[in-house]
Amino acid sequence: MQYMHFRASCAYTALAELLEAQGIFTDDRQIALAMKLPWLFAKEDGAYRSGPMLQGAAWFDLWLAPRGWRMEETALDGERLCPYLQAHPSTMLGLRTPYGKHAVVFREYDGASYRFFNPTHEGSGEAAELVLSEAELLASVDRTVVTGRVRSAAPEVRSLAPLLKRSVEVLRQNCAEIEAFAEARQSPEACLAAMNRLFRALFLDGITMLELADERGLADGFAALQRDLMTFLRGPRTQPMRETVSMEALRSLTEQYIRSIEKQMDKENEAQSDIYDSFIIR
């Protein structure tokens, strides 16, 4: 039984469930650390993303490809989804919930209901299996659903160094945009829009990833900023955010995070050099 071991890790837990069906036993933590997820940042669709929000084949393949697997994605409309699932057990997809998208894994169709593995935290009391009728399933998905399955493929060695280098650039951009946002008074609508687009990567998922990487001091520093951010957002917001959230502390912590990423870049470059040297010796 797979469980979620860090916040919002449903997609990575679902990936581990797909792999378990192939006889590969791992979990969300091991996958995240092996693919250096705590040190990866990106800007996608205008939003800064990190950690468990980096989802989909392009990201999952960072772990899968070197091990001889790939994530195969298929986009389906509502009419095609149910027949597809009936023919393809062990398929990941996202269901809409009151809290946002939640990744699940289709297991089987029993002739009347669709049964899904539901990623949960151990001891949460939440059901580990969802059973939905066709009507309930279709009401819970988007008009177009992207499904994912793992398939075997030739192993492909990939260097993470370019992604880590890009992550440094994205992290600095994210910090700069937060600073610009903090300079002026903001409307409630602007603050709400900034929650996921601007703040989440550093003030929520970044903290989760730093904890996973055992970067406790840095995680605690961002957690303190997170508390200040929530104080600002819950208050009257009559002053610029910088009056409540220290931009100096944000810059300092961001640079510390960048140094941590750069250490991972050095390790990745050393590993690639060792692979090259091994090839030459042979």
C-alpha positions as CSV (number, residue, x, y, z in Angstrom):
1,M,0.0,0.0,0.0
2,Q,1.4,3.3,-1.1
3,Y,1.0,6.4,1.1
4,M,1.8,10.1,0.7
5,H,4.9,11.1,2.7
6,F,4.9,14.8,2.0
7,R,2.4,17.5,1.3
8,A,0.5,17.4,-2.0
9,S,2.5,14.3,-3.2
10,C,-0.6,12.6,-4.6
11,A,0.9,12.5,-8.2
12,Y,4.2,11.1,-7.0
13,T,2.4,8.5,-4.8
14,A,0.3,7.6,-7.8
15,L,3.4,7.2,-9.9
16,A,4.8,4.8,-7.2
17,E,1.6,2.9,-7.4
18,L,1.9,2.5,-11.2
19,L,5.5,1.3,-10.7
20,E,4.4,-1.2,-8.0
21,A,2.0,-2.7,-10.5
22,Q,5.1,-3.3,-12.7
23,G,6.9,-5.0,-9.8
24,I,9.1,-1.9,-8.9
25,F,8.9,-1.0,-5.3
26,T,9.6,2.6,-4.4
27,D,7.7,5.5,-2.9
28,D,7.1,9.3,-3.4
29,R,10.1,10.2,-1.1
30,Q,12.6,8.0,-2.9
31,I,11.4,9.2,-6.3
32,A,11.6,12.9,-5.3
33,L,15.1,12.7,-3.9
34,A,16.5,10.6,-6.7
35,M,15.3,13.1,-9.4
36,K,16.4,16.1,-7.2
37,L,12.9,17.4,-6.9
38,P,13.7,19.5,-3.8
39,W,16.1,21.6,-6.0
40,L,13.9,22.0,-9.1
41,F,11.9,25.1,-10.0
42,A,10.0,26.1,-13.1
43,K,7.6,28.7,-14.4
44,E,4.7,27.1,-16.2
45,D,1.6,28.8,-17.6
46,G,2.7,32.0,-15.9
47,A,3.0,30.4,-12.4
48,Y,6.1,29.5,-10.4
49,R,6.1,25.9,-9.5
50,S,8.3,23.6,-7.4
51,G,8.2,20.2,-5.7
52,P,5.0,18.2,-6.0
53,M,3.5,20.7,-8.5
54,L,6.1,19.7,-11.1
55,Q,4.0,17.0,-12.7
56,G,3.5,15.2,-16.0
57,A,5.6,13.1,-18.3
58,A,8.4,15.6,-18.7
59,W,9.0,15.6,-15.0
60,F,8.2,12.0,-14.1
61,D,10.6,10.9,-16.9
62,L,13.5,12.4,-15.0
63,W,13.2,9.4,-12.7
64,L,11.7,6.9,-15.2
65,A,14.0,7.3,-18.2
66,P,17.3,6.3,-16.7
67,R,15.6,3.2,-15.3
68,G,14.2,2.0,-18.6
69,W,10.6,3.4,-18.3
70,R,8.6,6.3,-19.7
71,M,5.4,8.0,-18.8
72,E,3.0,7.7,-21.8
73,E,0.3,10.4,-21.7
74,T,-3.1,10.3,-23.6
75,A,-5.5,13.1,-23.8
76,L,-9.2,12.0,-23.8
77,D,-12.6,13.7,-23.9
78,G,-15.4,12.5,-21.7
79,E,-16.9,10.1,-24.3
80,R,-13.6,8.2,-24.7
81,L,-12.5,8.2,-21.1
82,C,-14.6,5.3,-19.7
83,P,-14.0,2.8,-22.6
84,Y,-10.3,3.7,-22.4
85,L,-10.1,3.0,-18.7
86,Q,-11.9,-0.3,-19.0
87,A,-9.2,-1.4,-21.5
88,H,-6.3,0.1,-19.5
89,P,-6.0,-0.7,-15.8
90,S,-3.1,1.0,-13.9
91,T,-3.8,4.5,-15.4
92,M,-3.2,7.7,-13.6
93,L,-5.6,10.7,-14.0
94,G,-6.7,13.7,-12.0
95,L,-10.0,14.2,-10.3
96,R,-11.5,17.6,-9.3
97,T,-12.0,18.0,-5.6
98,P,-13.0,21.1,-3.5
99,Y,-9.3,21.5,-2.8
100,G,-8.0,21.2,-6.3
101,K,-6.9,18.4,-8.6
102,H,-6.1,15.1,-7.0
103,A,-4.2,12.3,-8.7
104,V,-5.6,8.8,-8.5
105,V,-4.9,5.4,-10.3
106,F,-7.6,3.5,-12.0
107,R,-7.5,-0.2,-11.0
108,E,-10.5,-2.0,-12.4
109,Y,-14.1,-1.7,-13.7
110,D,-16.4,-4.3,-12.1
111,G,-19.3,-3.9,-14.6
112,A,-21.0,-1.1,-12.6
113,S,-18.3,0.9,-10.9
114,Y,-14.8,2.3,-11.5
115,R,-12.4,1.5,-8.7
116,F,-9.4,3.8,-8.0
117,F,-6.4,3.8,-5.8
118,N,-6.7,7.0,-3.8
119,P,-3.3,8.4,-2.4
120,T,-3.7,9.4,1.3
121,H,-1.4,10.0,4.3
122,E,-1.1,7.0,6.5
123,G,-3.4,7.2,9.5
124,S,-5.5,10.0,7.9
125,G,-8.7,8.0,8.1
126,E,-9.3,8.7,4.4
127,A,-10.4,5.9,2.1
128,A,-7.5,4.3,0.1
129,E,-10.0,3.3,-2.6
130,L,-12.5,5.4,-4.4
131,V,-15.5,3.7,-6.1
132,L,-17.4,5.8,-8.6
133,S,-20.2,5.3,-11.0
134,E,-19.7,6.4,-14.6
135,A,-21.8,9.5,-13.9
136,E,-19.8,10.3,-10.8
137,L,-16.5,9.8,-12.6
138,L,-17.4,12.1,-15.6
139,A,-18.7,14.7,-13.2
140,S,-15.3,14.7,-11.4
141,V,-13.0,15.2,-14.5
142,D,-12.2,18.1,-16.9
143,R,-13.7,18.1,-20.4
144,T,-10.3,16.8,-21.6
145,V,-8.5,14.4,-19.3
146,V,-4.8,13.7,-19.6
147,T,-4.1,10.1,-18.5
148,G,-0.7,8.6,-17.8
149,R,0.7,5.0,-17.9
150,V,4.2,3.8,-17.5
151,R,5.8,1.7,-20.3
152,S,9.2,0.1,-20.7
153,A,11.7,1.8,-22.9
154,A,15.4,1.8,-23.5
155,P,17.2,3.4,-20.6
156,E,18.3,6.9,-21.2
157,V,21.0,8.7,-19.1
158,R,19.9,12.3,-18.5
159,S,21.9,15.1,-16.9
160,L,19.9,17.2,-14.4
161,A,22.4,20.0,-14.5
162,P,20.6,22.1,-17.1
163,L,17.4,21.9,-15.2
164,L,19.2,22.8,-12.0
165,K,20.8,25.8,-13.7
166,R,17.5,26.9,-15.0
167,S,16.0,26.5,-11.5
168,V,18.5,29.0,-10.1
169,E,17.3,31.5,-12.7
170,V,13.6,30.8,-12.0
171,L,14.2,31.1,-8.3
172,R,15.8,34.5,-8.6
173,Q,12.9,35.6,-10.9
174,N,10.4,34.4,-8.4
175,C,12.1,36.3,-5.6
176,A,12.2,39.5,-7.7
177,E,8.5,39.3,-8.6
178,I,7.6,38.8,-4.9
179,E,9.7,41.9,-4.0
180,A,7.9,43.9,-6.7
181,F,4.6,42.8,-5.5
182,A,5.5,43.7,-1.9
183,E,6.4,47.3,-2.8
184,A,2.8,48.6,-3.4
185,R,-0.6,48.1,-1.8
186,Q,-2.5,45.3,-3.4
187,S,-6.2,44.6,-3.8
188,P,-7.8,41.4,-2.3
189,E,-8.2,40.1,-5.9
190,A,-4.5,40.6,-6.6
191,C,-3.5,38.9,-3.3
192,L,-5.7,35.9,-4.1
193,A,-4.3,35.5,-7.6
194,A,-0.8,35.7,-6.2
195,M,-1.3,32.8,-3.8
196,N,-0.6,30.0,-6.3
197,R,1.0,32.0,-9.0
198,L,3.6,33.8,-7.0
199,F,3.9,32.6,-3.4
200,R,3.3,28.8,-3.5
201,A,6.6,27.7,-4.9
202,L,8.7,29.2,-2.1
203,F,6.3,29.6,0.8
204,L,4.6,26.2,0.7
205,D,6.0,23.6,-1.7
206,G,9.6,24.9,-1.2
207,I,9.3,24.4,2.5
208,T,8.0,20.9,2.0
209,M,10.9,20.1,-0.3
210,L,13.5,21.6,2.1
211,E,12.1,19.4,4.9
212,L,12.3,16.4,2.6
213,A,15.9,17.2,1.8
214,D,16.7,17.6,5.5
215,E,17.5,21.3,5.0
216,R,15.9,22.1,8.4
217,G,17.4,25.5,9.0
218,L,16.5,26.8,5.6
219,A,13.0,25.3,5.9
220,D,12.5,27.0,9.3
221,G,13.5,30.3,7.8
222,F,11.0,30.1,5.0
223,A,8.3,28.9,7.4
224,A,8.8,32.1,9.5
225,L,8.3,34.1,6.3
226,Q,5.2,32.0,5.6
227,R,3.8,32.9,8.9
228,D,4.4,36.6,8.2
229,L,2.8,36.3,4.8
230,M,-0.3,34.7,6.3
231,T,-0.5,37.5,8.9
232,F,-0.4,40.0,6.0
233,L,-3.0,38.2,3.9
234,R,-5.4,37.8,6.9
235,G,-5.0,41.4,7.9
236,P,-6.5,44.6,6.5
237,R,-3.6,44.9,3.9
238,T,-3.6,48.7,4.2
239,Q,0.2,48.8,3.9
240,P,2.5,47.2,1.3
241,M,3.4,43.6,2.1
242,R,7.0,44.6,2.7
243,E,5.9,46.2,6.0
244,T,5.0,42.7,7.3
245,V,7.2,40.3,5.3
246,S,10.9,41.0,5.4
247,M,12.3,41.3,1.8
248,E,15.8,41.3,3.2
249,A,15.1,37.9,4.8
250,L,13.5,36.7,1.6
251,R,16.6,37.6,-0.5
252,S,19.0,36.0,2.0
253,L,17.0,32.8,2.2
254,T,16.6,32.6,-1.6
255,E,20.4,33.0,-2.0
256,Q,20.9,30.2,0.5
257,Y,18.5,28.0,-1.4
258,I,20.4,28.8,-4.6
259,R,23.6,27.7,-3.0
260,S,22.0,24.4,-2.1
261,I,20.9,24.0,-5.7
262,E,24.4,24.8,-6.9
263,K,25.8,22.1,-4.7
264,Q,23.5,19.7,-6.4
265,M,24.7,21.0,-9.8
266,D,28.3,20.2,-8.8
267,K,27.3,16.7,-7.7
268,E,25.4,16.2,-11.0
269,N,28.4,17.4,-13.1
270,E,30.7,15.1,-11.2
271,A,28.4,12.1,-11.7
272,Q,28.3,12.9,-15.5
273,S,32.1,13.2,-15.6
274,D,32.4,9.8,-13.9
275,I,30.1,8.2,-16.5
276,Y,32.2,9.8,-19.3
277,D,35.4,8.6,-17.7
278,S,34.0,5.1,-17.3
279,F,33.1,5.0,-21.0
280,I,36.6,6.2,-22.1
281,I,38.3,3.6,-19.9
282,R,36.3,0.8,-21.5
